[in-house]
Amino acid sequence: MPGANVRAWAPGAPPGARPREGSGYERAGHREIQGDTAKFEQAIADRGDEFAQIAERARAAGGIHHRFGIGDGFVVIVDEWQSAEDFATFFSDPGLQAFIGSVGAEPGPPEVIIAAAISSPDQY
């Protein structure tokens, strides 16, 4: 993901190592994007069809789960993908980046965290 501040982790890997393809774990991705949250919320209301089309493309590219959260001046995106590589390829698409900018994101790289998704007894 060009320009993104990416932190990644894989089980058994040293700190800072990139998750390897075929490790048997899905990847949980978390992005924090600074921007105009009122514009973002309005875009969800006005451009829902575009968001839905992006979701369809994401699922076809390896996306498993997707959710937004809004804070004070930022949007958090929590995804689960089949692989870190699928996520990186999808998220670095110039068309997607243009869309993200058009719905309120500030210019500049997002904070991206990629980790292995695991199951736990308290999961819901």
C-alpha positions as CSV (number, residue, x, y, z in Angstrom):
1,M,0.0,0.0,0.0
2,P,2.0,2.9,-1.3
3,G,2.5,5.6,1.4
4,A,0.5,3.8,4.1
5,N,2.1,3.4,7.5
6,V,1.7,-0.4,7.8
7,R,2.2,-2.6,10.9
8,A,1.8,-6.3,10.4
9,W,2.1,-9.4,12.5
10,A,2.0,-13.2,11.9
11,P,2.1,-16.0,14.5
12,G,5.7,-17.0,15.3
13,A,7.2,-14.2,13.3
14,P,9.6,-11.7,14.8
15,P,8.3,-8.1,15.4
16,G,7.9,-6.2,12.2
17,A,7.8,-9.3,9.9
18,R,5.2,-9.4,7.2
19,P,2.5,-12.1,7.3
20,R,3.4,-14.8,4.8
21,E,0.9,-16.1,2.2
22,G,-0.5,-19.5,3.0
23,S,0.1,-19.4,6.7
24,G,-3.4,-20.7,7.5
25,Y,-4.7,-17.5,9.1
26,E,-7.1,-14.9,7.7
27,R,-5.9,-11.3,8.1
28,A,-7.6,-8.8,10.2
29,G,-7.0,-5.3,8.9
30,H,-7.6,-2.0,10.8
31,R,-7.2,1.3,9.1
32,E,-7.6,4.8,10.6
33,I,-8.2,7.6,8.2
34,Q,-8.2,11.2,9.2
35,G,-10.9,13.3,7.6
36,D,-14.2,15.1,7.6
37,T,-16.6,12.6,9.3
38,A,-19.7,14.7,8.5
39,K,-18.9,14.5,4.8
40,F,-18.3,10.8,5.2
41,E,-21.6,10.2,6.8
42,Q,-23.3,12.3,4.1
43,A,-21.6,10.2,1.5
44,I,-22.9,7.0,3.0
45,A,-26.4,8.4,2.8
46,D,-26.0,9.9,-0.7
47,R,-23.7,7.4,-2.4
48,G,-24.8,4.1,-0.8
49,D,-24.8,2.3,-4.2
50,E,-21.2,3.1,-4.7
51,F,-20.3,1.8,-1.3
52,A,-22.2,-1.4,-2.1
53,Q,-20.4,-1.8,-5.4
54,I,-17.0,-1.5,-3.6
55,A,-18.2,-4.1,-1.1
56,E,-19.0,-6.5,-3.9
57,R,-15.5,-6.0,-5.5
58,A,-13.9,-6.4,-2.0
59,R,-15.7,-9.8,-1.5
60,A,-14.6,-10.9,-4.9
61,A,-11.0,-9.9,-4.1
62,G,-10.9,-11.9,-0.8
63,G,-12.7,-9.7,1.7
64,I,-14.5,-11.6,4.4
65,H,-15.9,-8.9,6.8
66,H,-16.0,-5.1,6.7
67,R,-17.2,-2.4,9.2
68,F,-16.8,1.3,9.7
69,G,-16.6,3.3,12.9
70,I,-16.5,7.1,13.3
71,G,-14.5,9.1,15.9
72,D,-13.6,12.7,16.3
73,G,-12.1,13.6,13.0
74,F,-11.3,10.1,11.8
75,V,-12.9,6.9,10.4
76,V,-11.9,3.5,11.5
77,I,-12.3,0.6,9.1
78,V,-12.1,-3.0,10.4
79,D,-11.8,-5.7,7.8
80,E,-11.0,-9.4,7.6
81,W,-9.4,-10.7,4.4
82,Q,-8.2,-14.0,3.1
83,S,-4.7,-12.7,2.9
84,A,-2.6,-9.6,3.6
85,E,-1.7,-9.6,-0.1
86,D,-5.3,-9.6,-1.2
87,F,-6.0,-6.7,1.1
88,A,-3.0,-4.7,0.0
89,T,-3.8,-5.2,-3.7
90,F,-7.4,-4.1,-3.2
91,F,-6.7,-1.1,-1.0
92,S,-4.0,0.3,-3.2
93,D,-6.3,0.5,-6.3
94,P,-6.1,4.1,-7.6
95,G,-9.9,4.2,-8.2
96,L,-10.6,3.2,-4.6
97,Q,-8.1,5.8,-3.3
98,A,-9.9,8.5,-5.4
99,F,-13.2,7.4,-3.9
100,I,-11.9,7.5,-0.4
101,G,-10.6,11.0,-1.0
102,S,-14.0,12.1,-2.4
103,V,-15.9,11.0,0.7
104,G,-13.9,13.0,3.2
105,A,-10.5,11.5,3.8
106,E,-7.6,13.9,4.3
107,P,-4.7,13.5,1.8
108,G,-1.9,11.4,3.2
109,P,-1.3,7.9,4.2
110,P,-3.6,6.0,6.6
111,E,-2.5,4.1,9.6
112,V,-2.9,0.4,8.7
113,I,-2.5,-2.6,11.1
114,I,-2.6,-6.1,9.8
115,A,-2.7,-9.1,12.2
116,A,-3.7,-12.7,12.1
117,A,-7.3,-13.3,12.9
118,I,-7.8,-15.9,15.7
119,S,-10.7,-17.4,17.4
120,S,-11.3,-17.1,21.2
121,P,-14.0,-18.2,23.7
122,D,-15.3,-14.6,24.1
123,Q,-15.8,-14.0,20.3
124,Y,-19.2,-12.8,19.2
